[in-house]
Amino acid sequence: VTYSFLEDGTKVRISKRSGAIIPKPDILTQRNPRNLVSSKDSDTIEDGEVWEATYDADRPSKWAAMREELLKTLEEKQGATNNAATSS
């Protein structure tokens, strides 16, 4: 399916194989677009919660710990490789 415009300017769906105009299914015209649906209830109890800081800069992230562990392992392997090469 591809989209094109008729001579009067209306946008239509056209079959790529046959070139026939394909009408839009009724189900597509009945449901609301997702970007127009808004939530009526808020999960924020008070306005102050919006400004509450939730990030703790002093606590290291798990990714930082994993990176440090990986670097330590790589250094140990490189040290073992360098020691084996110098003793040969």
Buried (B, 14 or more C-beta within 10 A) or exposed (E): EEEEEEEEEEEEBBEEEEEEEEEEEEEEEEEEEEEEEEEEEEEEEEEEEEEEEEEEEEEEEEEEEEEEEEEEEEEEEEEEEEEEEEEE
